């Protein structure tokens, strides 16, 4: 497999194997890159004519990024509010430069283009792509998973944030993994988002034990850092309720993302004191 990282500035309609919904995301995202010198379109392509994943890079205007953060959305194709929020955070970064201070941010707004275009949870093979990471060889036949695993290895992110929605939840909640600092970021993110949607405070959420809207652990095979990455990055999954009004889902995602980006440098620098 040949992995290329070209800066594709053409409209999404020029990229093969993408449907109309993903092309519209590319079109909007690529327009944003034309408005900010600190934002680049660096779309991932497996090979000429192969799978393509939208990818955007934001870099601190001061030219001194310290922390590398990955934001991932749309791994489940029927959860579009995270896709929209992932694009909108790029727009917020362009307008609020301090939000990206000390950060190099990679945004992957549509990690499952086929599912997004078909409004289906799974990938084209019928598998749930968010159960196929870092598994057996037959699980990693999914092109999108291979591309994302290569990215996760190559970038060695300091923080990985995955945006989802849950059609069984009664409010916002999140998963924490990786660094011990993670909970200290998710809690204020939940507080910020709770001004938009209520927290799900049940003791069991999504079949997992929860501690006031926070679940530690999760399912095997989810999008995450390489198992051998050290030190472990912050890993957060944020989940608004799928049945909430769409605009409120997007706003909750944005509130959580902005709080995490705002607090990450401070909490990371003070990590030894926590």
FENKA-V740115 format. One record per pair of residues at least 4 apart in sequence whose ideal C-beta (glycine too) atoms are under 6 Angstrom apart, sorted by the first residue. I is the first residue (numbers start at 1). J is the second residue. D is the distance in whole Angstrom. If there is no record, write none. Layout:
I J D
I J D
This chain:
2 47 5
3 150 6
4 45 5
5 42 6
7 40 6
7 41 6
7 42 5
8 41 6
8 43 5
10 14 4
11 27 5
12 18 6
12 23 3
12 26 3
12 27 5
13 23 5
15 52 5
16 49 5
18 22 4
18 23 5
18 113 6
19 117 3
21 116 6
21 117 5
22 110 5
22 113 4
22 116 6
22 117 6
25 109 6
25 110 6
26 30 6
26 54 5
29 56 6
29 87 6
30 41 5
32 90 5
32 91 6
33 39 5
33 41 5
36 94 4
38 58 6
38 59 6
38 61 5
39 58 5
40 57 5
41 56 6
42 55 5
42 57 5
43 52 6
43 54 6
43 55 5
44 53 4
44 55 5
44 147 5
45 52 5
46 50 4
46 51 4
46 143 5
51 143 4
53 147 6
54 109 5
54 110 5
55 108 5
56 90 6
56 107 5
57 106 5
58 93 5
58 100 5
58 105 4
59 65 6
59 104 5
60 65 4
60 100 6
60 101 6
60 102 6
60 103 6
61 97 5
65 103 6
65 104 4
66 102 4
67 102 6
67 103 5
67 158 5
68 104 5
68 155 6
68 157 5
68 158 5
69 103 6
69 105 5
69 159 5
70 106 5
70 157 4
70 160 5
71 86 6
71 107 5
71 161 5
72 108 5
72 111 6
72 162 5
72 223 6
73 82 4
73 83 5
73 86 4
73 109 5
73 163 4
74 83 4
74 110 4
74 111 5
74 112 6
74 116 5
75 111 4
75 112 5
75 129 6
75 130 5
75 223 6
76 121 5
77 112 5
77 115 2
77 116 4
77 120 5
78 119 5
78 121 5
79 164 6
79 165 5
81 165 6
81 246 6
81 249 4
81 250 5
82 163 3
82 253 6
83 109 5
83 110 6
84 250 5
85 250 5
85 253 3
85 254 5
86 107 5
86 109 4
87 109 5
88 254 6
89 257 5
90 107 6
92 96 6
93 99 6
93 100 5
99 261 6
102 265 5
110 116 5
112 116 6
112 123 5
112 129 5
112 144 6
114 123 6
114 124 4
115 120 5
115 122 6
115 123 6
122 126 5
122 127 6
122 128 5
123 127 6
123 129 5
123 142 6
129 142 6
129 144 6
129 145 6
130 222 5
130 223 6
131 221 4
132 139 5
132 142 5
132 145 5
132 221 6
133 221 5
133 223 5
134 227 6
135 139 4
135 221 5
140 145 6
150 154 6
151 155 6
152 226 6
153 226 5
157 233 5
158 233 5
159 233 6
159 234 4
160 225 6
160 233 6
160 235 5
161 236 5
162 223 6
162 237 5
163 238 6
163 253 5
164 239 5
165 240 5
165 242 4
166 239 5
166 242 6
167 242 4
169 200 5
169 241 5
170 200 5
171 197 6
171 198 4
171 199 5
171 200 4
171 241 6
172 193 5
172 197 5
172 199 6
172 240 5
172 252 6
173 200 5
173 205 5
173 213 4
173 239 6
174 186 5
174 236 6
174 237 6
174 238 5
175 215 5
175 218 5
175 237 4
176 182 4
176 183 5
176 186 5
176 216 6
177 235 4
178 182 6
178 232 4
178 233 5
178 234 6
178 235 4
179 232 5
179 234 5
181 234 6
181 267 6
181 271 5
182 234 5
184 267 5
184 274 6
185 260 5
185 263 6
186 214 6
186 236 5
188 259 5
188 263 6
189 256 4
189 259 5
189 260 5
190 213 5
192 255 5
192 259 4
193 252 4
193 255 4
193 256 5
194 199 5
196 248 6
196 251 5
196 252 5
196 255 6
197 240 6
197 244 6
197 248 6
197 252 5
199 213 4
200 205 6
200 213 6
201 212 6
204 209 6
205 210 4
208 215 5
210 215 5
218 222 6
224 235 6
225 229 5
225 233 5
238 256 5
240 244 6
240 249 5
240 252 4
244 248 5
244 249 5
260 264 6
263 267 5
264 268 6
